[in-house]
Amino acid sequence: MLPKTDIWRVGVLPVPMSVVVTGGLAGIAPVWLPAGRPFTYLADPFGMWRDGRLYVFVETYDYRSRHGGIDVLTLDETFRVIDHRPCLRTAWHLSYPFVFEAAGETYMLPEAHKSGALTLYRAKRFPDVWTPVCDIALGESAGEGSAVDATPVFFEGLWWLFYAPATDLYSKMSVLNAAYSKNITGPWYAHSMNPLRETANGARPGGTPVVLDGALVVPLQDCSQTYGGAVRALRISRLSPDTFEAEIGPSIVGGEAFGPYVDGMHTLSACGNVTLFDAKHIDRSMGKWLVDAGRAPIVARKAVKSLWRKIS
């Protein structure tokens, strides 16, 4: 049986996110950003407008190294890419570069649960130089202090953080927790009703929350059929440290206009009058086998070096 490999691509929807989460994607044509070389991808887009330019922060991933980092693409008003550069690299995998502003500063909260921590960064030189501010402590419920796709939003006087616990694979895909704080740097307190949701069809966060008609709407991933199979909008009608009431909307995924990237979607990000998204194509060719075969000598050399260091 041939391998199934997720290949993601990032694009821009020329409509505000309120249109997408209320009416879906029918009749909306995407503007695609450039695809990378085979068996690489960009995913998890989050954006910010500055001086007429749209800065899009993304996960960049190569199946040859199996290690993700964060890049930033600069787009002009026609969504043409005029610059593309790395902006954050660490020894561990990075993804989901959630960027936001608070108290006159620009922050990024990337997904990095393999580090064992949830680290908040501040822009030292926007958009490509970032410095760590603090580790956000969420306790054992997050999975030894770490969390997957942590999504912050300021709502009704409090900072809220929605996330999937990094405890195990099931929790990463099927559990939604929340924490709250008066300050973005904490201290953070767990919601008394955690887990708020426990289901594969809409729990892991998938983009920027927005406020519509007074309700907080949080994009969630639908992983019931495949990882990142679709995005669903969770409309929260009541939210306080001790209350939570919400309804989940229908699946949002691209149709024919998104071909061949019609096999899933796992990020929707509000950015002014546009919405950023990613969509995936499942590659079913032998190419992934060839990539893995090329990695084998590299992996073997690393294993030998590691063993030598231990015994020498």
Buried (B, 14 or more C-beta within 10 A) or exposed (E): EEBEBBBBBBBBBEBBBBBBBEEBBEEBEBEBBEBBEBBBBBBBBBBBBEEEBBBBBBBBBBBBEEBBBBBBBBBEEEBEEEEBEEBBEBEEBBBBBBBBEBEEEBBBBBBBBBBEBBBBBBBEEBBBEBEEBBBBEBEEBBBEBBBBBBBBBEBEEBBBBBBBBBBEEEBBBBBBBBBBBEEBBBEBBBBEEBBBBEBBBBBBBBBBBBEEEEBBBBBBBBBBEBBBBBBBBBBBEEBEBEEBEBEBBEBBBBEEEBEEBBBBBBBBBBBEEBBBBBBBBBBEEEBBEEBBEEBEEEEEEEEEEEEEEEEE
